[in-house]
Amino acid sequence: MCRKERQKQMRSLFEQWKQSEYSQRKFAILHQININTFRYWIIKFQKEDSSPEGFVELTPHSSASERQEQICLRYPNGVELFMPVSTPPQMLQELIHS
């Protein structure tokens, strides 16, 4: 099973668990999932679900080595993407939601 399929499967189980009245341990046993693995996914999805949605601030950034102003997109995992201020808004939207 590839990573995306595994994540989709675990997301589905996570959503089912949230709707159930079972403890994490009981739910994991019923679905034959290692409890530590299940807890890993629970924490991961809870962090994702609590991250802010909607618009983020885009600020022009100029570097001493580059004279052109840039926009910096900073993703939650710390990756920064610098693009020219003239980058089309549709491209920015796609990058934000990817």
C-alpha positions in Angstrom: 0.0 0.0 0.0 1.4 3.4 -1.0 1.8 6.2 1.5 -1.2 8.2 0.2 -3.4 5.2 0.3 -2.3 4.4 3.9 -2.9 8.0 4.9 -6.4 7.9 3.4 -7.2 4.6 5.1 -5.9 5.9 8.5 -7.8 9.2 8.0 -11.0 7.2 7.5 -10.4 5.2 10.6 -9.6 8.3 12.6 -12.9 9.8 11.5 -14.7 6.6 12.4 -13.0 6.6 15.8 -14.0 10.2 16.5 -17.7 9.3 15.9 -17.5 6.2 18.0 -17.6 5.9 21.8 -14.6 3.6 21.9 -11.3 4.4 23.5 -8.3 4.5 21.3 -7.1 1.2 22.6 -10.5 -0.6 22.1 -10.9 0.9 18.6 -7.4 -0.2 17.6 -8.1 -3.7 18.9 -11.4 -3.9 17.0 -9.7 -2.8 13.7 -6.6 -4.8 14.3 -4.3 -1.8 14.4 -1.2 -1.5 16.6 -2.2 1.0 19.3 1.0 3.0 19.0 0.5 3.3 15.2 -3.1 4.4 15.7 -2.0 7.0 18.3 0.6 8.4 15.9 -2.1 8.9 13.2 -4.5 10.5 15.8 -1.9 13.0 16.8 -1.0 13.7 13.2 -4.6 14.3 12.1 -5.4 16.4 15.2 -2.5 18.7 14.4 -3.6 19.0 10.8 -7.2 19.7 11.8 -6.2 22.4 14.2 -3.9 24.2 11.8 -5.3 27.5 10.6 -7.3 27.5 7.4 -8.1 30.3 5.0 -5.8 33.1 4.0 -2.2 33.5 5.1 -0.2 36.7 4.9 2.0 37.0 1.9 4.8 39.5 2.3 7.2 40.9 -0.3 10.8 39.9 0.5 13.9 41.5 -0.9 17.3 40.0 -0.6 20.7 41.7 -0.9 21.7 39.3 -3.6 18.5 39.8 -5.6 17.1 43.2 -6.5 13.7 42.0 -7.4 11.1 41.8 -4.6 9.8 38.4 -3.9 6.9 36.7 -2.1 7.8 34.1 0.4 5.4 31.2 1.1 6.3 29.5 4.3 4.6 26.1 4.8 3.9 24.5 8.2 6.7 22.0 7.7 9.2 24.9 7.5 9.8 24.9 3.7 10.0 28.3 2.2 9.2 29.1 -1.4 10.3 32.5 -2.9 8.6 33.8 -6.0 8.5 37.1 -7.9 5.9 39.5 -6.8 4.5 39.3 -10.3 3.5 35.6 -9.8 -0.1 35.1 -10.9 -2.6 34.9 -8.0 -4.0 31.6 -9.4 -0.5 30.0 -9.2 -0.1 31.3 -5.6 -3.5 29.8 -4.7 -2.5 26.4 -6.2 0.8 26.5 -4.2 -1.0 27.4 -1.0 -3.5 24.5 -1.3 -1.0 21.8 -2.4 
